[in-house]
């Protein structure tokens, strides 16, 4: 009888030991997983921004320097006979279309605008142009997309735009000045915001729109935040940059 009790005690002790070891191992695994998750979050919110910022600055400087070495445009005509905005053809995937300046996002804010909205573009090069939408200055909808919190956070402060804010696009043809009008949040399925006249299927455009899209909320992707602007004017490169972005444009070319 005593031997049975001793054997039972040893079995219970062994089971308790096994349980404690299992709990210890599970705790270590959970701690490891927690560290991995924290490292992943840090990578997403910090390192991708650092790496993308460097690539985007380089792309802006390369493009601006390329424009600087190009043949100068014809002198601007008097405003009374100013031509229609020059419009370039849509380029191949991955080609740089121009530079985006948004003073509301910071006096030195500059980002490259690149053809396409694939991860290869948005995760490294900043602002992506939706293929098939209008080009800068054209009648219709010049629609672009960008990340809000990662990979450069190019549109992080899109909700800070105020009606009347200027948004500038520089290309090899000139500077296009858009005026922010309004914004809205929609579901990701609302692709009608990319139509020639946003949200009006079948309507023929008579104005030049700029539509910027990004994820909403800032740390999620359940919705899309959409900002709309209208073309106010344009000027050739030979006229120099608009005063509001002259310092940023000069810095872009000197980088």
Secondary structure, 3 states (H helix, E strand, C coil): CHHHHHHHHHHHHHHHHHHHHHHHHHHHHHHHHHHHHHHHHHHHHHHHHHHHHHHHHHHHHHHHHHHHHCCCCCCCCCHHHCCCCCCCCCCCCCCEEEEEECHHHCCCCEEEEEECCCHHHHCCCCEEECCCCCCCCCCEEEEEECCCCCCCCCCCCHHHCCCCCEEEEECCCEEEEEEEEEEEEEECCCHHHHCCCCCCCCCCCCCEEEEEEEEECCCCCCEEEEEEEEEEEEEEHHHCCCHHHHHHHHHHHHC
